[in-house]
Amino acid sequence: MQVRSWLFSWVAAIHMPSRPTPVIIQLVETSETLIARLHTLGILLQQDPLLPNVVTLMVGTPVRGSWWTHASAHRIYDCLNEITQHPDVLVTRLVRGKITFVHRRLWPDVLAVACSHLPWQVAGLSASAHKLYEEVERQGILLSSGPKAKEIARRLLVHDEQVHTPAGHHELRLESWSLWAERVTCPRTRAASEGAQQLEAVLRALDGTLAMLPWGKQ
């Protein structure tokens, strides 16, 4: 009986599929390490299937769909808040119209491009979006929502930040770039062409393409 038992165990072991060797992935766990990575790369997206982004760095693999459904959603949320509030981070829709974190060293380049008033910023802009942009320029800051607010934010006509209103709604806090530059003491030291070239070079280093930038779509 002992021989049969041993033989059965040996045969079962032969036919039992081997378990794959676990892949050890080093996750970026803290906002501090993410800021350090941002300083090195210059740009990080919030979430993207192709380019370096916070969500993938935190969980070790690209997340399909909304990261809110991920098991680490609370940790991701906390880190995103800390990154957004960091004094060396600008949040804008620079790449692919998505939320993009930009390190302080590239702020003058973003400001130069955003204030260029080149055709790609206004060509085909809806009348309602253009009116909203002019209102932001007059007031400096205002709250808005909907397609027209996102339209002028994606064209870098304004600086936008998502906020929660006292009524519990999500709106965009739209701010003129001149007021933003004054608030964060960002100097205007670049020409628009210089800023665009620098941002394009940073994106290419991340395996991005010109078409991912708002002026590259024209």
C-alpha positions as CSV (number, residue, x, y, z in Angstrom):
1,M,0.0,0.0,0.0
2,Q,2.8,2.3,0.8
3,V,4.4,1.7,-2.6
4,R,1.1,2.4,-4.4
5,S,0.6,5.6,-2.4
6,W,4.1,6.7,-3.3
7,L,3.7,5.8,-6.9
8,F,0.4,7.7,-7.1
9,S,1.9,10.8,-5.6
10,W,4.8,10.6,-8.0
11,V,2.6,10.3,-11.1
12,A,0.3,13.1,-9.9
13,A,3.3,15.4,-9.3
14,I,4.5,14.7,-12.9
15,H,1.1,15.6,-14.4
16,M,0.4,18.6,-12.1
17,P,1.0,21.8,-14.0
18,S,3.9,23.8,-12.5
19,R,3.1,27.1,-10.9
20,P,4.5,30.2,-12.7
21,T,7.3,32.0,-11.0
22,P,5.8,35.1,-9.4
23,V,6.9,38.3,-11.0
24,I,8.2,40.8,-8.4
25,I,7.3,44.3,-9.4
26,Q,8.7,47.3,-7.5
27,L,5.8,49.6,-6.9
28,V,6.1,53.3,-6.3
29,E,4.3,53.6,-3.0
30,T,4.6,57.2,-1.8
31,S,3.9,60.6,-3.2
32,E,7.6,61.5,-2.4
33,T,8.9,58.8,-4.8
34,L,6.4,59.8,-7.4
35,I,7.5,63.4,-7.2
36,A,11.1,62.2,-7.5
37,R,10.1,60.3,-10.7
38,L,8.3,63.3,-12.0
39,H,11.4,65.5,-11.5
40,T,13.4,63.0,-13.5
41,L,10.9,62.6,-16.3
42,G,9.4,66.1,-16.4
43,I,5.9,64.8,-17.2
44,L,3.6,62.1,-15.7
45,L,0.0,61.4,-16.7
46,Q,-2.6,60.5,-14.2
47,Q,-3.6,57.4,-16.2
48,D,-2.7,56.3,-19.7
49,P,-2.2,52.9,-21.4
50,L,1.0,54.0,-23.2
51,L,2.9,56.7,-21.4
52,P,4.4,56.8,-17.8
53,N,1.6,57.5,-15.4
54,V,0.8,57.5,-11.7
55,V,-1.7,54.8,-11.7
56,T,0.5,52.2,-13.5
57,L,3.5,53.1,-11.3
58,M,1.5,52.5,-8.2
59,V,-0.2,49.2,-9.1
60,G,2.5,47.8,-11.3
61,T,0.4,47.3,-14.5
62,P,-1.8,49.4,-16.7
63,V,-5.4,49.6,-15.4
64,R,-8.2,49.2,-17.9
65,G,-11.1,51.5,-17.3
66,S,-11.4,53.7,-14.3
67,W,-8.9,53.3,-11.5
68,W,-11.7,53.9,-9.1
69,T,-12.6,50.2,-9.5
70,H,-9.1,49.0,-8.6
71,A,-8.4,47.4,-5.2
72,S,-5.8,50.2,-4.5
73,A,-8.2,53.0,-5.4
74,H,-8.1,54.6,-2.0
75,R,-4.3,54.6,-2.0
76,I,-4.2,56.0,-5.5
77,Y,-6.7,58.7,-4.5
78,D,-4.6,59.8,-1.6
79,C,-1.4,59.9,-3.6
80,L,-3.0,61.9,-6.4
81,N,-4.2,64.5,-3.9
82,E,-0.8,64.8,-2.4
83,I,0.8,65.1,-5.8
84,T,-1.7,67.7,-7.0
85,Q,-1.1,69.9,-3.9
86,H,2.7,69.6,-4.1
87,P,4.3,73.1,-4.7
88,D,6.5,71.7,-7.6
89,V,3.6,70.2,-9.6
90,L,1.5,71.8,-12.2
91,V,-1.7,70.0,-13.2
92,T,-2.9,70.7,-16.7
93,R,-4.2,68.9,-19.8
94,L,-1.0,69.0,-21.7
95,V,-0.8,65.5,-23.2
96,R,-3.7,63.8,-25.1
97,G,-6.1,66.1,-23.4
98,K,-5.7,64.1,-20.2
99,I,-4.7,65.2,-16.7
100,T,-1.0,65.7,-16.8
101,F,1.4,66.4,-14.0
102,V,4.3,68.8,-15.0
103,H,7.4,69.4,-12.8
104,R,8.3,73.0,-12.0
105,R,11.4,72.9,-14.2
106,L,9.1,72.8,-17.2
107,W,6.6,75.4,-16.1
108,P,8.1,78.3,-18.1
109,D,7.8,76.1,-21.2
110,V,4.1,75.4,-20.6
111,L,3.4,79.0,-19.8
112,A,5.1,80.1,-23.0
113,V,3.1,77.7,-25.1
114,A,-0.2,78.5,-23.3
115,C,0.2,82.2,-23.8
116,S,1.3,82.0,-27.4
117,H,-2.2,82.7,-28.9
118,L,-1.4,80.7,-31.9
119,P,-4.0,79.4,-34.4
120,W,-4.2,75.9,-32.9
121,Q,-5.6,77.4,-29.7
122,V,-8.6,79.1,-31.3
123,A,-9.2,77.4,-34.7
124,G,-12.6,75.8,-34.7
125,L,-13.3,76.9,-31.1
126,S,-17.0,77.0,-30.4
127,A,-18.6,80.4,-29.8
128,S,-19.7,79.4,-26.3
129,A,-16.2,78.3,-25.5
130,H,-14.6,81.5,-26.8
131,K,-17.1,83.5,-24.7
132,L,-16.1,81.5,-21.6
133,Y,-12.4,82.1,-22.4
134,E,-12.9,85.8,-22.6
135,E,-14.9,85.8,-19.4
136,V,-12.0,84.0,-17.6
137,E,-9.6,86.6,-19.0
138,R,-11.8,89.4,-17.6
139,Q,-12.4,87.9,-14.2
140,G,-9.2,86.0,-13.7
141,I,-10.9,83.0,-12.0
142,L,-14.3,81.4,-12.3
143,L,-16.1,78.1,-11.9
144,S,-17.6,76.3,-14.8
145,S,-18.4,72.8,-16.1
146,G,-19.4,71.0,-19.2
147,P,-17.8,70.6,-22.7
148,K,-17.0,74.3,-23.2
149,A,-14.9,74.4,-20.1
150,K,-13.0,71.3,-21.1
151,E,-12.6,72.6,-24.6
152,I,-10.6,75.7,-23.6
153,A,-8.7,73.7,-21.0
154,R,-7.5,71.1,-23.6
155,R,-6.3,74.0,-25.8
156,L,-4.3,75.4,-22.9
157,L,-6.2,78.6,-23.1
158,V,-6.7,78.5,-19.3
159,H,-5.4,76.7,-16.3
160,D,-8.0,74.3,-14.9
161,E,-8.4,72.5,-11.6
162,Q,-11.2,70.2,-10.6
163,V,-12.9,71.3,-7.4
164,H,-15.8,70.1,-5.2
165,T,-18.4,72.8,-4.5
166,P,-20.2,73.2,-1.2
167,A,-23.2,71.7,-3.0
168,G,-21.3,68.5,-3.7
169,H,-20.9,69.1,-7.4
170,H,-17.7,68.7,-9.5
171,E,-16.7,71.8,-11.4
172,L,-13.6,73.2,-13.0
173,R,-11.9,76.2,-11.5
174,L,-10.7,78.1,-14.6
175,E,-7.9,80.6,-14.1
176,S,-6.1,82.8,-16.6
177,W,-2.5,81.9,-17.2
178,S,-1.3,85.4,-16.3
179,L,-2.9,85.2,-12.9
180,W,-1.6,81.7,-12.4
181,A,1.9,82.8,-13.3
182,E,1.7,85.6,-10.8
183,R,0.3,83.4,-8.1
184,V,3.0,80.7,-8.4
185,T,5.8,83.1,-9.4
186,C,6.5,81.5,-12.7
187,P,8.8,83.7,-14.8
188,R,8.1,84.3,-18.5
189,T,11.6,83.4,-19.8
190,R,10.8,81.3,-22.9
191,A,9.5,82.1,-26.4
192,A,6.6,80.0,-27.5
193,S,8.7,78.1,-30.1
194,E,11.4,77.3,-27.4
195,G,8.7,76.1,-25.0
196,A,7.1,73.8,-27.6
197,Q,10.5,72.3,-28.6
198,Q,11.4,71.5,-25.0
199,L,8.0,69.9,-24.3
200,E,8.2,67.9,-27.5
201,A,11.7,66.7,-26.6
202,V,10.5,65.6,-23.1
203,L,7.5,63.7,-24.6
204,R,9.7,62.0,-27.2
205,A,12.0,60.8,-24.4
206,L,8.9,59.0,-22.9
207,D,8.1,57.4,-26.3
208,G,5.4,59.9,-27.0
209,T,4.6,61.6,-30.3
210,L,3.9,65.2,-31.4
211,A,0.3,64.3,-32.1
212,M,-0.2,63.8,-28.4
213,L,0.3,67.5,-27.8
214,P,-2.5,70.0,-28.5
215,W,-0.6,71.9,-31.2
216,G,0.5,68.6,-32.8
217,K,-3.0,67.8,-33.9
218,Q,-3.2,70.7,-36.3
